[in-house]
């Protein structure tokens, strides 16, 4: 085996002649080498299907090779015998490329060549080149078989792995493992600010977006924003470190090689996690524009004359900055800029932005801040709480760092996750407390008491103090009093403010303090545990809080509390009929029904709305559901302003759906959930999809008898499927794949029906209305739009119909142009291209229709 040969093929992008290929891969005994490596892999057969697990594995391997240093896949080699000639699938490179492009959104550079050898056997070799400069790493945009979407794969030895911090130099900076002595860029970065200094954990998606911006965006600045303690500074530092230490091969937008990396910070306070204590930052780099410009020039090596830098005016420093950026291509990382902006201090951001735009060389600047930058939301990267995998890894790293026992699975997955909101700083603090606490529950209790005050103040106090009105603080205080999410009207009722004042208050605290559930009909607002604890520690100091407290207490008196007898019956029922089961034994069903229909039950039980929901659940659980009784029971509960357990409503929904009669009950159940306050966002997302499928089913029944109403149902079903798809994608929920399929199928039926009708422009009206609404991702409509356009062009139409269709097309193109409505920008570009081509086709059709009329004159 000669790895140097394979590396050379990958570098040039061309496969060798037959003799060199077989000489490279065959051992002395004439069999193929049984070892796989960083740039080669053997497969027995070309993929027959382009959608199953095997194809997913091949596509994953293509991504890994392209994201690393390239590689070759040799098809036709038997795994055990190590002989060639075993590929029985006739390959079609065009179909394969099309499937890969649809899956990835773009196509890696690949070359396929077949080789014949009478002794060793024939093979088909696919060469994958390393990805080009300026292209982001390849990843799936949807799940294929068991392989999830949005995972960045890399090749490590003979394995394909999801990217971890150790792989970032190769993945993002194009570093090569043979570059033992890589040359660091000029500039200056301080020591790592992270508590866990030995290893950076996760945040691959955020770094991915930062490197995309660095290489492919013409925007000279971006904003890295997130809540306090979310890890912004650590991520920004890791970004700067990677570029400084491994970025000699990177090119910023415009093809510029970077000359230097500079990291400066305005951070005033730091948290000593081990001591749960906030201290003043000793190494603060700047506190106004003059100090910022001075720091950039000093750390950038422009001048070492400290006396000059100290005495220079702002205008002199600005002139030097312009000269410096005309000569050098620099990555600037400016940390914690809102330390100044929340105090009303101008850090010179506008000057720096104008200078970067006009400089002779291309430079970039990253700002970290807590609140989302309202002036540049489209050019900002949010730092969310840790994802599942990163969270588990980070907990393990903290445990190892602080030398404490591992927490129980229940504690880490529920209690610690909820309390910390998955903010790294809070996770570190709670685990650090375990050193002096007897167990993790005691550590959490200590954190919730005075020990955690310093952390909570560090996370929230700056933004709390910066709130311009007491109204915003009182709104947070009101939410801290509620035990459940509150709607806009609830808040207005207890605050007694005009709607505009409540709206302004929500806007002021939205980014930093609120959890918002927008899946239902009305947005619901709540505070996460950490935020609630902070607000509770401050609310008593607010003017007007005493009166607010009494209002909230009065407002909550209507909440029904079930009596113990009803609760005991519910416990017995759930033991007999566990809601997680889809079917139940007949004897258990009969026993449950006997319990809930016992004539000796007193009225204080039978009239309890909670008991009625249990009765409804039992009636809906029968194979032949007792629907009249179930409906009456659940409706009674809703009329009493009681919101039943979602698991019970799901069973009722399935019973109504299984009845085969689309009489509106499934839609009613969906609306009950979507309008409810106590249902989780995950449940509402599911019910949006269920409502959409119910509308679709009703539309199928109406297409013949009442086509107008059927089309209305299909329109609403499509809108809801697209909304559910967006919510699932945003939440990283695996149900997004099914939701996409339902939306696509509904889109085909609705758009094709309209496109084939005498009013073909109405299919474009549907697209326009969906684009204007903007509450869902429209990616699933890419193929339905293309097919509907083809039908319009093919079908005979009158001049007036074609002309009107063309007019409506322009509005549809404009409505779909917003990139926020798309998950995949490549899908947006393909659809825009198809619609522009459709416009040309309509223009040509219009011309051909008018020619006979002109000739007859």
Protein Blocks (a to p, Z undefined) as FASTA:
>chain_A
ZZklmmmmmmnopacdfklmmmmmpcfkopacfbdcfkbccdfbdcfbfcbfklmmmmmm
mmmmmmmnopaddehiafklopghiafbdcdfklmmmmmmmmnopacdddddddddfkno
padddddddddehiacdddfbdehjbcghiacddehjbccdddfklmmmmmnopafklmb
acddedjddddfbfblmbcgejllmmmmmmmmmmmpcbfbdcddddehilmmmmmmmmmm
mmmmmmmmpccehhiacfbdcdddfbfbdcdfklopacddfkbfbfbfklmmmmmmmmno
macclklmmmpcfklmmmmmmmmmmmpccddddehklmmmmnopaehlmmmmmmmmmpmb
dcddddddfbdcfklmmlcccdddddfklmmmmmmmmmmmnopacddfklmmmmmmmmnn
opaklmmmmmmmmmmmmblklmmmmmmmmmlmmmmmmmmmmmmmmpmbfklmmmmmmmmm
pcbdcdfklmmmmnopafklmmmmmmmmmmmmpccdfkbmbdcddddfklmmmmmmmmmm
pghklmmmmmmmmmmmmpccddfklmmmmmmmmmmmgfkbmbdcfklmmmmmmmmmofkb
cfklmmpmklmmmmmmmmmmpmbacfklmmmmmmmmmmnopacdfklmmmmmmmmmmnop
aghjmmmmmmmmmmpmkbcfklmmmmmmmmmmmmmmmmmmmmmmmmmlmmmmmmmmmmmm
mmmmmmmmmnopaklmmmmmmmmmmmmmmmmmmmmmmblmlmmmmmmmmmmnopacfklm
mmmmmmmmmmmmmpccdfklmmmmmmmmmmmmmmmmpmklpfblklmmmmmmmmmmmmmm
mmmmmmmmmmmmmmmZZ
